Amino acid sequence: MHILVINSGSSSIKFSLFEAGTREPVSLYEGEVSGIGSGKTTFTFKDVNGRDLSGGSSAVKADNAAEAIEVVVGAVRGPGMPDVDAVGYRVVHPGPKLKEHVRINDDVMQDLEEAVTFAPLHDPSAIEMICEMRSRFPAVPHYACFDTVFHQTMPEAAMAYAIPMEYRARGVRRYGFHGLSCESIVRQMGEAKIRLPQRMVIAHLGSGCSVTALVGGRSVDTTMGLTPTGGVVMGTRPGDLDPGLVLYLLRQQKGDRAASVEKLLNHKAGMVALSGLPNDMRGVREAAGKGNQRAALSLEIFTRSVKKAVGGFIALMGGVDAIVFAGGIGEHDARSRTEILGGMEALGVSVDSELNCKVSEGVRRISASESKTAIFVAPAKEDLMIAVHVDRMIQAGR
């Protein structure tokens, strides 16, 4: 059995083809269509051994989601490719009705349409993607997987906002995101024969960032809330803000005020607003190293926000047994890890500078020998978790 996983963003589609059925899913092919609608769309497609299957040209035409899907379908239906037996999607927000990963039918599509009000910048593109793929693969089952499912174990005190009950009754609460990433880290620890820490903090740091507290491998609190806009400072998102500031921004806009502020907070805030530079940590660090004060300030604010989140969860759980870094920044930027954990020695958190700078595959430990808290770096294997959940639902006959 072969499962196609679609992990779409606002301007990109990552896709993977997994073999599953008699064993845990194994990735065979991976690809990405990026820069959709920019006029400079690029395409990559490789097999598990890294062999390029893109046809020798990375430039493709994809001015919209439908054209991008054509590129994906053309790749997975190319010569020598196995048949697709099921399709799984990462959907940002399920809304208040969908609390588990689910096989997609017309009722589920209606629930997703209703969930758009919670994620108007994310869910519409995912819905369009699902509709396009269902039309191209009508004979196979399709499944939606949600980051929010992992956070269903949070207590009500972590989920509830201090707002009138009428809004809470409509599903306004803290949902949390990056759950598939967190779940994949718990799974990887088991595979690596690492004893699961009782109290753990996972910092998923990339273009989007969140910090999650886990007890016994289950989420008990997280920084992102109703949407992926809140929490710590991110690449293009501000993280938590004074509600009064949002009201101020609304009063400053003309035309569709809500849409304008929503675009500002999701695409024009965060580190790009602070630094005045593109959304690229490496570029920001390079600029800061050359004396760019705005870049240096953006790094300080980013580090400060993540440090406060990690420290807050250590206090919440009465200590921490492990801290894990994942995501593009968390996994690959040693300086961010050093800066975030710097000054936490009194809390029993110490990084081994040599181990921190080494690069290796899978879960690796970077804590110093005297550190009372284990510190790890791990890849975020979200696509694998989608394939795992799709496989389980198929095996369960759902």
Secondary structure as UniProt FT lines:
FT   STRAND          2..8
FT   STRAND          12..19
FT   STRAND          26..34
FT   TURN            36..39
FT   STRAND          42..47
FT   TURN            48..49
FT   HELIX           65..76
FT   TURN            79..80
FT   STRAND          86..91
FT   TURN            95..97
FT   STRAND          102..103
FT   HELIX           106..115
FT   TURN            116..118
FT   TURN            120..122
FT   HELIX           123..136
FT   TURN            138..139
FT   STRAND          142..146
FT   HELIX           147..153
FT   HELIX           156..159
FT   HELIX           165..168
FT   TURN            169..171
FT   HELIX           179..191
FT   TURN            192..193
FT   STRAND          199..205
FT   STRAND          209..215
FT   TURN            216..217
FT   STRAND          218..222
FT   TURN            228..229
FT   HELIX           243..252
FT   HELIX           257..267
FT   HELIX           270..275
FT   HELIX           281..289
FT   TURN            290..291
FT   HELIX           293..316
FT   TURN            317..318
FT   STRAND          322..326
FT   HELIX           327..332
FT   HELIX           334..341
FT   TURN            342..343
FT   HELIX           345..347
FT   HELIX           353..357
FT   STRAND          364..365
FT   TURN            369..370
FT   STRAND          374..377
FT   HELIX           382..395
FT   TURN            396..397
//
